[in-house]
Amino acid sequence: MHKIQLNPIGAMSQLSHMEVNLLSESSDSDLYKLFRNCCLAVLYSGAEIDDCENIFAPHHNFSVNLISRERGVKVELVNPPAHAFVDGELIEGVHEHIFCVLRDLLHMGAKYSDQALRVITDSDYITHTVFDMLRHAQTIKNTAELNMVICWGGHSIGTVEYQYTKEVGYQLGLRKLNICTGCGPGAMKGPMKGATIGHAKQRYKNGRYLGLTEPGIIAAEPPNAIVNELVIMPDIEKRLEAFIRLSHAIVIFPGGAGTAEELLYLIGIMLDDKNKEQVLPIILTGPEQSKAYFESIDHFIGEALGSEAQKLYEIVVGDAAKVAQIIKHKNSLVRDYRKQTGDSYDFNWSLKIAAEFQSPFIPNHSSMAELNLHFNQPKTELAAALRQVFSGIVAGNVKSEGMALIKEHGPFQLKGEPKLMKMMDDLLESFVEQQRMKLPGSKYVPCYQITE
């Protein structure tokens, strides 16, 4: 049996006995199981993997214990995977991420029960929860730099697309812009990697590589090694809200169902009449080889949500420097808007997020079949329903709970207006053909069936 004890890093060096008991294996609590699984996922940092079973199955003998001392707490890893060690020493970044898991899950478990997070629908309280989690993680720096660029995109992308994400990150880094992603591989890793070079060339000492994840996705997308700030949000909706409220600009690279979910979430919110004055640059970009991908996405959005939705973003193909130039140029407009409205520079409080985008969507066969997939409804509500479709597909593709449901009951059934269903079917088929649903080399078996 291999054991290693980790000294505390950051704010979690001192824990009460009650806090230690919350994460104690002896209590057999759900929170402990979550803590153990998230720690195991973090130990796979940098691995090119998108199947949680490939992480969990070989490590039934792995456990994690908190050793309480009056002068502090240590984390003991029992039979950790060798992947996380170099010459017998745990990688420093992995060590940090373990204590980020401890910080966020303990705070989540102590202040917000899982049941409360799922049933409370008060918008202000939900936004408070998002802010509280980010503040507790010391993510809100109050620097007034307005330089946080959110980068979304697929974990399963080819070499050419990956190199392009690095080039965009490099160009952003040269302009002293920081990067926030979903913290996994592919288009989440590339911009961070590129930005490190840009920051180094500019001798920029405050480089931030912020990764936002959530318990259901972290095992399928372990944090990449560049992330120097890791935050685990309670669920996908609060993760998405954290992204958008922290952002000063958003860049979207090619991706699959998860990227479509993020884009539809963003468009649905920005279509709200209460957000018409918001200033938030949104750029869809990729190399020349990805032009057809953006044409299909743009066509789908235009047909489903109209030209007003298409006007919210611009598409830049094959020009990484232009992407960074646009964002840097519009940075002053973002600053002016925040200043005029009296809003925070570091957390966009004034953005209106409707209940259908904040309430946790639990994908299962019943909830997926009941989605309102018809044109005869407000565009924001249609965007919310489409977002939930893709959220369910992500769950069926990579999340353990979703994969278990598909294995037991078969694919999710999606029903709706024939024209809309045909559009969705065409878009999803293009994702499958371009190998955007699973990492290359993995055979994709659809977790959904579309019927009219």
C-alpha positions, 0 to 999 in steps of 0.5 A: 500500500502506497501512502503520501501525506500532503502539507496544506497549501492556501487557506485550508490549512486550519479546519474544525473537527466538524469540517474534517468529519464532513469529509470523513470516509467513516461517515460514508457520506456522499460528500466524501465520495465526491471529494474522493472522486474529484481528488482522483480526477485531479491526480490525472491532471494533463491526461488525454482522457474523456471517459470517467470509467477509465479513471475510476475503474482501475483505482478501487483501492484509492482513498483519501483521508484528512489527518487532523492536527491542532496546528493544521490538517494534512491530506493523505492519499492512499494508492494514488496513480503514478501519473501524478508523480515525477521521480517519486514526488507529487507534481506541485500543481497537482498538490495545489489542485488537491487543496482547491478540491478540499476548499470548494467541496468543503465550502459547498458542503458546509454552506449549501446542501445539495438539495438546497442548490437544486430546489432554490429558484430565487435568482438573487440567491443563486447569483449570491451563491456563484459570487460566494464560491468565487470570492471564497476561492479568491478568484475575484481579485478587485484589480480593475484590469478588466482583462479576463478572456473566457475561452470555450471550445471542445476537448476533442479537436485536431492538431491544426485546431489545437495549434490555432487555440495556442496561437490565439492564446499567445496573441492574447498573452502578448496584450496582457490578457488573462485566460479562463477556460473549462480547464480540461484538454484541447481548446481549454488547454491551448489558449492557456499554453499560448498565453504563458509564452505571451506573458513571459515575453511581456514579462507580465507577472500576473498571468492568470490561468483560471479553470472553472469546472464542476463535480460532474465533469471534472473526472471526464475533463481533468484539469490541465497542467497550466491551470493556476487557479482551479474552482469547482462550482456546484453544478453546470448552471452555476459554472456557466454563470460564473464564466459569464459574470467574470468575463470581459470578452468571450472567445469560442473555438470549435467544439461539440455538444458542450461548446454548443451548450455554452454558446446557446446559454450565452446567446439566450442570456444576451437576447434578453431585452434587459441585457441589450445595453450590455457590452461583451465582445463575443468572437467565434474563431478557428483556423481556415480548416474550421470554416465549415464548422462555423458556417453550420453553427451560424446557420443553425443559430440563424434558423433557430434564433434569428438574425438578432442572435447572429448579430451578438457575435462575430466570426473570425477565421484564420487570424489569431492576431485579429481576435486579440486586437478586437478584444483589446480594442473593445476593452475600453468600451467594456470599461466605460460601460461598467463605469457608467453603470456603476457595475463591478469591474470584476463581477458583472452584477447587472447582467440579467440571467433568467430562471430557465438558465439558472435552475439546475437541469437534471438530464434523464429520460423523462426530462429530455423527452419533455423539453419544449423543442418548438419554434412557437415560444420566445427566443430566450426560452427556445435557446434555454431548451436547446441548451438543455438538449446539449447539456443532456448529450454532454451528460450522456457522453461523459458524465458517470450518472448520464452514462449509467442512465444510457447503459440501463435505459438506452438513448435519450429520446428527443421529440419536437417540431420536425423542422427544428429536429431536422436542424438539430440532427444535421448539426449533431451528425456533423459533430459526430463526423468531425469527431467532436463528440469523443477524443480521436480513436474512441468510437462514438455511440450516440446517447440520443435519438431524434424523433419527430 
